[in-house]
Amino acid sequence: MGQLYLLAFLLTASHDEAERCFARTIEEAPLKTVFKQWIQTSTKRTLIKIAIRVIFRDSYTCESANDRWWRNDSGNNALIIDAVTCLPTLNRFVFVMSVLEGYSLRECSVSLGCSVESVILARTHAFEQLPLPLDVMHKWNELEGGRIDRYFTEFQNTSNEL
């Protein structure tokens, strides 16, 4: 449950909206799946769809102030979380979906209702805007199973195709 709330917070950058998305996900998520891993994947996808609806379609017409993760958490995780939630909305969604959750460029494009080129640009801007020290990014990359390194390779290949 903690990971699901963190995903909701990373996407919404608001504790109130994260709680709203989390509650709606619990109501809407298909929990009849046989395998635990499928439930987790399905629930995350449901949460992401709900967060997109809440942030892009239901409530936000402009960028609003972002919440901090937790004031009493001063570790690297809080710094990383706060850095991600300070990104502009589209950049944040693309970063979380493509880099942290492993969505393809096409999946991000379809889910967010924008072009693949917009997704590439948003992801590039997200990496440029993240004020994280290189050692923190390297540690995060290790924790993510090399997903950030794979991103740079994928980005170079995609840029060459355009």
Disulfide bonds with the S-S distance in Angstrom:
none
